[in-house]
Amino acid sequence: MQDKKSFGKYIAEKRKEKGLTQEELANKLYVIPSTISKWERGISYPDITVITNLCKELHISEHEFFCACDDEALTREKIEIQKYRTIKKWIFNIINLGYLIGIVTCFLCNLVIDHKLSWFLIVLLGILISFSITSLPLYLKKNKYRFCKISLIVTILVYMLLFTINYVNNTNWLLDSFLIASFVFVFLWIIILVCTLTKINLYYKISFSLFNLAFITIFTNQFCAKVLDISNNDSNIPNLISAVIMTAIASYLTLKQFFNKKD
């Protein structure tokens, strides 16, 4: 700690910056005003029992208290954190405003052009899915089940979207679309539940997820063709290449973790 006079001058400056009188500060710290006066005149140091509360009232760190000077590095860090939070808040608000503008615009256009709500319902559900992925996580409490909650909401919205598309276009492929979506969601939910509920190593979770995604990538086209009863003449080579890459990465991570654990 600096000498008493330097320390006292620093305390007085910080008190004045906060717009507090000696009496007001004394009341907050449950001491008498003359005690504050003695600190600022360099006659005595604060008792150890009031240091934490004093730092809190003056908005300084304990490191700054003992050095009797502003911690520039800490101050810069606080400023950067505040800037990051402000930017994050603005981006978050702009995204949500964009969703709202999109909903209102499509709602009005659908009514004006078609004189009824039709394709707007499809747009609305699409925006709700995007909102659930981008913005909803910030509203939900941070815990290990947050990802499950978001995934459940997105799953329900996807089924609602398929139903709405089928209803608006007056088609008869609702059951087929539900079967295809269910095929994909089964494997995605296996990944979600395993990653959420198990305590296996992160590398193993990533490997497990990649193996499942590789399986989905290979067989989804074939499953869709089977459900829709159409010939699958499209080349599956790009899907196979993607699956091989994911399998290779998953195998590498699994072996790496296995041998690291063995060592």
ABEGO torsion letter per residue (X at the ends): XBBAAAAAAAAAAAAAAAGBBAAAAAAAAGBBAAAAAAAAAGABBBBAAAAAAAAAAAGBBAAAAAAGBBBAAAAAAAAAAAAAAAAAAAAAAAAAAAAAAAAAAAAAAAAAAAGBBBAAAAAAAAAAAAAAAAAAAAABBBBAAAAAAAAAAAAAAAAAAAAAAAAAAGBAAAAAAAAAAAAAAAAAAAAAAAAAABABBAAAAAAAAAAAAAAAAAAAAAAAAAAAGBBBABBAAAAAAAAAAAAAAAAAAAAAAAAAAAX
